[in-house]
Amino acid sequence: KLHGVLNGIDMKRYDPAHDESLAAPYSADDLTGKRQDKAALQKLLGLKEAPGTPILAMVTRLVSHKGLDLVCETLDTVMEKDVQFVVLGKGDAKYETFFEYARARYGARMAVHLGYSEELAMQIYAGADLFLMPSKSEPCGLSQMIAMRYGTVPIVRETGGLKDTVRAYEAWNSAGNGFTFAGYSAHELYDACCRAQDRYYNKEDWNNLVKHDMECDFSWDLSAKSYEGLYNETANLW
């Protein structure tokens, strides 16, 4: 008796081929601009300009149900690998303080912007390689859909709408559109990050995954059809 209908995103508004906030446009057919946007993001945020180093990003409210406890517990271990970390958001003081200290500790490998900027958010979606959403709970979520629209591969916990929109990548048949973990644990989050980074270095597989994500349909048309189907089903019951 209970049905869920996913949110949608405005596929025209969120289109890297026409987003004027980006340094360079790009599409699934030509990812050249995404590489340029990565370099522009690194320069803008004071990160080391390293095209071969994956950028892991979060655009989120800094509150506990977004999985920030797992990030705090895992960050040092994740940063032992060759990775850069970008955080955009504002929220609870303890998380803001944590990320401020982390930024000081990791220097040109980490960027933190405490606040929100729509323009910077889009530049992060475009310039990052991986998008982290380790939520404790997430009724649907939009950020993972926007990230995929911009070819930034999500790492998510299997909960709520994240589980419904992000399917675990399987290397043997190239199925799936992201990297997932089930348990609310730092160990499982770290394992997912490692799997994602390992796949990042296989450029042929990675480019195919990025293109697949960009071609996913998260439009409101699908949500509207789901609503319509539910109304028709209810009417038939009467």
C-alpha positions as a LaTeX table, in Angstrom:
\begin{tabular}{lrrr}
\hline
Residue & $x$ (\AA) & $y$ (\AA) & $z$ (\AA) \\
\hline
Lys1 & 0.00 & 0.00 & 0.00 \\
Leu2 & 3.05 & 2.23 & 0.13 \\
His3 & 4.76 & 3.37 & $-3.06$ \\
Gly4 & 7.77 & 5.61 & $-3.56$ \\
Val5 & 8.30 & 7.89 & $-6.54$ \\
Leu6 & 11.79 & 9.21 & $-7.19$ \\
Asn7 & 12.56 & 12.88 & $-7.53$ \\
Gly8 & 13.74 & 14.13 & $-10.88$ \\
Ile9 & 16.13 & 16.84 & $-12.01$ \\
Asp10 & 15.82 & 19.48 & $-14.70$ \\
Met11 & 17.88 & 17.89 & $-17.46$ \\
Lys12 & 18.16 & 21.21 & $-19.32$ \\
Arg13 & 19.26 & 23.18 & $-16.27$ \\
Tyr14 & 21.81 & 20.55 & $-15.33$ \\
Asp15 & 23.55 & 20.09 & $-18.66$ \\
Pro16 & 27.35 & 20.38 & $-18.85$ \\
Ala17 & 27.10 & 21.07 & $-22.56$ \\
His18 & 25.33 & 24.39 & $-21.86$ \\
Asp19 & 26.20 & 25.31 & $-18.26$ \\
Glu20 & 27.65 & 28.82 & $-18.37$ \\
Ser21 & 29.25 & 28.49 & $-14.92$ \\
Leu22 & 31.79 & 25.98 & $-16.28$ \\
Ala23 & 35.19 & 26.77 & $-17.70$ \\
Ala24 & 34.50 & 24.48 & $-20.65$ \\
Pro25 & 31.40 & 22.67 & $-21.91$ \\
Tyr26 & 31.41 & 18.93 & $-22.55$ \\
Ser27 & 29.15 & 16.01 & $-23.35$ \\
Ala28 & 29.15 & 12.22 & $-23.16$ \\
Asp29 & 30.48 & 12.17 & $-26.71$ \\
Asp30 & 33.40 & 14.49 & $-25.96$ \\
Leu31 & 34.84 & 14.62 & $-22.43$ \\
Thr32 & 37.65 & 17.03 & $-23.29$ \\
Gly33 & 35.87 & 19.86 & $-21.49$ \\
Lys34 & 35.52 & 17.84 & $-18.30$ \\
Arg35 & 39.29 & 17.51 & $-18.09$ \\
Gln36 & 39.57 & 21.26 & $-18.56$ \\
Asp37 & 36.97 & 21.83 & $-15.84$ \\
Lys38 & 38.99 & 19.63 & $-13.50$ \\
Ala39 & 42.11 & 21.72 & $-14.08$ \\
Ala40 & 40.08 & 24.92 & $-13.61$ \\
Leu41 & 38.63 & 23.63 & $-10.32$ \\
Gln42 & 42.06 & 22.70 & $-8.99$ \\
Lys43 & 43.37 & 26.14 & $-9.83$ \\
Leu44 & 40.33 & 27.90 & $-8.37$ \\
Leu45 & 40.48 & 26.01 & $-5.06$ \\
Gly46 & 44.26 & 26.05 & $-4.66$ \\
Leu47 & 44.66 & 22.33 & $-5.18$ \\
Lys48 & 47.73 & 20.86 & $-6.79$ \\
Glu49 & 47.10 & 20.78 & $-10.54$ \\
Ala50 & 47.39 & 17.03 & $-11.06$ \\
Pro51 & 45.27 & 15.67 & $-13.92$ \\
Gly52 & 45.96 & 12.05 & $-12.96$ \\
Thr53 & 44.86 & 12.41 & $-9.33$ \\
Pro54 & 41.17 & 11.71 & $-8.69$ \\
Ile55 & 39.13 & 14.43 & $-7.00$ \\
Leu56 & 36.62 & 13.17 & $-4.44$ \\
Ala57 & 33.91 & 15.74 & $-3.70$ \\
Met58 & 31.02 & 16.40 & $-1.35$ \\
Val59 & 28.36 & 19.09 & $-1.79$ \\
Thr60 & 26.17 & 18.69 & 1.26 \\
Arg61 & 24.75 & 20.01 & 4.47 \\
Leu62 & 27.21 & 19.18 & 7.23 \\
Val63 & 24.83 & 17.22 & 9.46 \\
Ser64 & 24.97 & 13.74 & 10.92 \\
His65 & 22.37 & 12.02 & 8.75 \\
Lys66 & 24.52 & 12.82 & 5.70 \\
Gly67 & 27.08 & 10.32 & 6.97 \\
Leu68 & 29.62 & 12.87 & 8.18 \\
Asp69 & 30.61 & 10.67 & 11.13 \\
Leu70 & 31.86 & 8.05 & 8.68 \\
Val71 & 33.78 & 10.67 & 6.72 \\
Cys72 & 35.43 & 11.97 & 9.89 \\
Glu73 & 36.42 & 8.45 & 10.89 \\
Thr74 & 37.73 & 7.50 & 7.45 \\
Leu75 & 39.31 & 10.67 & 6.09 \\
Asp76 & 42.89 & 10.09 & 7.22 \\
Thr77 & 42.89 & 6.59 & 5.76 \\
Val78 & 41.39 & 7.75 & 2.47 \\
Met79 & 43.94 & 10.56 & 2.22 \\
Glu80 & 46.79 & 8.07 & 2.50 \\
Lys81 & 46.04 & 7.30 & $-1.14$ \\
Asp82 & 46.71 & 9.62 & $-4.07$ \\
Val83 & 43.46 & 11.58 & $-3.93$ \\
Gln84 & 42.25 & 15.16 & $-3.51$ \\
Phe85 & 39.18 & 16.02 & $-1.42$ \\
Val86 & 36.75 & 18.92 & $-1.96$ \\
Val87 & 33.95 & 19.84 & 0.46 \\
Leu88 & 31.27 & 22.47 & $-0.08$ \\
Gly89 & 28.66 & 22.92 & 2.63 \\
Lys90 & 27.63 & 24.39 & 5.94 \\
Gly91 & 26.06 & 22.90 & 9.05 \\
Asp92 & 26.94 & 21.67 & 12.51 \\
Ala93 & 29.89 & 23.40 & 14.15 \\
Lys94 & 31.70 & 20.14 & 14.99 \\
Tyr95 & 31.85 & 19.13 & 11.32 \\
Glu96 & 32.84 & 22.60 & 10.15 \\
Thr97 & 35.67 & 22.57 & 12.70 \\
Phe98 & 36.75 & 19.09 & 11.62 \\
Phe99 & 37.02 & 20.07 & 7.97 \\
Glu100 & 38.82 & 23.31 & 8.79 \\
Tyr101 & 41.49 & 21.32 & 10.64 \\
Ala102 & 41.62 & 18.78 & 7.82 \\
Arg103 & 42.18 & 21.51 & 5.27 \\
Ala104 & 45.09 & 22.87 & 7.29 \\
Arg105 & 46.54 & 19.37 & 7.64 \\
Tyr106 & 46.37 & 18.34 & 3.99 \\
Gly107 & 47.18 & 21.67 & 2.34 \\
Ala108 & 47.01 & 21.58 & $-1.47$ \\
Arg109 & 45.31 & 18.17 & $-1.43$ \\
Met110 & 42.11 & 19.40 & 0.23 \\
Ala111 & 39.74 & 22.31 & $-0.28$ \\
Val112 & 36.89 & 23.29 & 2.03 \\
His113 & 34.30 & 26.03 & 1.43 \\
Leu114 & 32.01 & 26.52 & 4.41 \\
Gly115 & 28.91 & 28.00 & 2.90 \\
Tyr116 & 27.03 & 27.49 & $-0.33$ \\
Ser117 & 27.50 & 28.84 & $-3.82$ \\
Glu118 & 25.42 & 27.55 & $-6.72$ \\
Glu119 & 28.16 & 28.48 & $-9.20$ \\
Leu120 & 30.88 & 26.72 & $-7.18$ \\
Ala121 & 28.63 & 23.70 & $-6.70$ \\
Met122 & 28.28 & 23.28 & $-10.45$ \\
Gln123 & 32.02 & 23.73 & $-10.94$ \\
Ile124 & 32.60 & 20.97 & $-8.39$ \\
Tyr125 & 30.07 & 18.65 & $-10.02$ \\
Ala126 & 31.86 & 19.17 & $-13.33$ \\
Gly127 & 35.47 & 19.15 & $-12.16$ \\
Ala128 & 35.40 & 16.28 & $-9.67$ \\
Asp129 & 35.84 & 12.63 & $-10.59$ \\
Leu130 & 33.98 & 11.02 & $-7.68$ \\
Phe131 & 31.04 & 12.23 & $-5.62$ \\
Leu132 & 30.62 & 10.98 & $-2.06$ \\
Met133 & 27.20 & 10.49 & $-0.39$ \\
Pro134 & 27.56 & 8.11 & 2.59 \\
Ser135 & 24.17 & 9.09 & 4.02 \\
Lys136 & 22.72 & 7.48 & 7.11 \\
Ser137 & 19.30 & 8.21 & 5.61 \\
Glu138 & 18.25 & 9.74 & 2.28 \\
Pro139 & 14.59 & 9.64 & 1.18 \\
Cys140 & 15.66 & 10.28 & $-2.41$ \\
Gly141 & 18.54 & 12.67 & $-2.91$ \\
Leu142 & 19.30 & 14.91 & $-5.87$ \\
Ser143 & 23.06 & 15.38 & $-5.63$ \\
Gln144 & 23.88 & 11.89 & $-6.89$ \\
Met145 & 21.67 & 12.49 & $-9.95$ \\
Ile146 & 23.28 & 15.86 & $-10.69$ \\
Ala147 & 26.74 & 14.36 & $-10.23$ \\
Met148 & 26.03 & 11.61 & $-12.75$ \\
Arg149 & 24.58 & 14.14 & $-15.17$ \\
Tyr150 & 28.00 & 15.85 & $-15.02$ \\
Gly151 & 29.93 & 12.59 & $-15.38$ \\
Thr152 & 31.08 & 12.47 & $-11.77$ \\
Val153 & 30.72 & 8.92 & $-10.50$ \\
Pro154 & 28.90 & 8.54 & $-7.17$ \\
Ile155 & 29.99 & 6.59 & $-4.11$ \\
Val156 & 26.88 & 6.08 & $-1.99$ \\
Arg157 & 25.50 & 4.09 & 0.87 \\
Glu158 & 22.66 & 1.77 & $-0.09$ \\
Thr159 & 19.80 & 3.59 & 1.58 \\
Gly160 & 16.58 & 5.21 & 0.36 \\
Gly161 & 16.72 & 6.84 & $-3.02$ \\
Leu162 & 20.48 & 6.36 & $-3.25$ \\
Lys163 & 19.91 & 2.62 & $-3.52$ \\
Asp164 & 17.21 & 3.20 & $-6.13$ \\
Thr165 & 19.31 & 5.44 & $-8.39$ \\
Val166 & 22.88 & 4.13 & $-8.01$ \\
Arg167 & 23.58 & 0.56 & $-9.04$ \\
Ala168 & 26.83 & $-1.09$ & $-7.97$ \\
Tyr169 & 29.44 & $-1.19$ & $-10.73$ \\
Glu170 & 30.43 & $-4.68$ & $-11.84$ \\
Ala171 & 33.73 & $-4.83$ & $-13.68$ \\
Trp172 & 33.11 & $-8.20$ & $-15.31$ \\
Asn173 & 30.17 & $-6.96$ & $-17.37$ \\
Ser174 & 30.49 & $-3.15$ & $-16.98$ \\
Ala175 & 27.04 & $-2.98$ & $-15.39$ \\
Gly176 & 26.07 & $-0.35$ & $-12.83$ \\
Asn177 & 26.64 & 3.37 & $-12.56$ \\
Gly178 & 28.51 & 3.89 & $-9.28$ \\
Phe179 & 30.06 & 2.37 & $-6.18$ \\
Thr180 & 27.97 & 1.38 & $-3.19$ \\
Phe181 & 28.23 & 0.00 & 0.32 \\
Ala182 & 25.48 & $-1.34$ & 2.56 \\
Gly183 & 26.49 & $-1.13$ & 6.21 \\
Tyr184 & 26.85 & 2.14 & 8.07 \\
Ser185 & 30.53 & 1.62 & 8.81 \\
Ala186 & 33.78 & 3.43 & 8.10 \\
His187 & 35.35 & 0.18 & 6.88 \\
Glu188 & 32.71 & $-0.29$ & 4.18 \\
Leu189 & 32.97 & 3.35 & 3.13 \\
Tyr190 & 36.74 & 3.04 & 2.78 \\
Asp191 & 36.38 & $-0.17$ & 0.78 \\
Ala192 & 33.98 & 1.55 & $-1.64$ \\
Cys193 & 36.41 & 4.46 & $-2.06$ \\
Cys194 & 39.23 & 2.02 & $-2.82$ \\
Arg195 & 37.15 & 0.17 & $-5.40$ \\
Ala196 & 36.25 & 3.44 & $-7.07$ \\
Gln197 & 39.83 & 4.68 & $-7.17$ \\
Asp198 & 41.12 & 1.36 & $-8.52$ \\
Arg199 & 38.61 & 1.58 & $-11.37$ \\
Tyr200 & 39.55 & 5.22 & $-12.01$ \\
Tyr201 & 43.00 & 4.13 & $-13.18$ \\
Asn202 & 41.54 & 1.82 & $-15.83$ \\
Lys203 & 40.88 & 4.66 & $-18.23$ \\
Glu204 & 38.89 & 2.75 & $-20.84$ \\
Asp205 & 36.50 & 1.32 & $-18.25$ \\
Trp206 & 36.34 & 4.65 & $-16.43$ \\
Asn207 & 35.46 & 6.68 & $-19.51$ \\
Asn208 & 32.74 & 4.17 & $-20.38$ \\
Leu209 & 31.35 & 4.48 & $-16.85$ \\
Val210 & 31.41 & 8.28 & $-17.01$ \\
Lys211 & 29.60 & 8.27 & $-20.36$ \\
His212 & 27.03 & 5.80 & $-19.08$ \\
Asp213 & 26.32 & 8.01 & $-16.06$ \\
Met214 & 25.89 & 11.07 & $-18.22$ \\
Glu215 & 23.34 & 9.23 & $-20.34$ \\
Cys216 & 21.19 & 8.12 & $-17.39$ \\
Asp217 & 17.68 & 9.58 & $-17.49$ \\
Phe218 & 16.70 & 11.26 & $-14.22$ \\
Ser219 & 14.17 & 13.59 & $-15.81$ \\
Trp220 & 10.83 & 14.52 & $-14.31$ \\
Asp221 & 9.20 & 12.71 & $-17.23$ \\
Leu222 & 9.93 & 9.38 & $-15.53$ \\
Ser223 & 8.57 & 10.59 & $-12.19$ \\
Ala224 & 5.43 & 11.90 & $-13.88$ \\
Lys225 & 4.87 & 8.54 & $-15.56$ \\
Ser226 & 5.24 & 6.81 & $-12.19$ \\
Tyr227 & 2.65 & 9.12 & $-10.67$ \\
Glu228 & 0.34 & 8.52 & $-13.60$ \\
Gly229 & 0.74 & 4.77 & $-13.24$ \\
Leu230 & $-0.09$ & 4.90 & $-9.54$ \\
Tyr231 & $-3.22$ & 6.98 & $-10.17$ \\
Asn232 & $-4.36$ & 4.58 & $-12.88$ \\
Glu233 & $-3.72$ & 1.59 & $-10.63$ \\
Thr234 & $-5.70$ & 3.22 & $-7.80$ \\
Ala235 & $-8.57$ & 4.10 & $-10.14$ \\
Asn236 & $-8.71$ & 0.49 & $-11.35$ \\
Leu237 & $-8.99$ & $-0.74$ & $-7.75$ \\
Trp238 & $-12.14$ & 1.34 & $-7.36$ \\
\hline
\end{tabular}
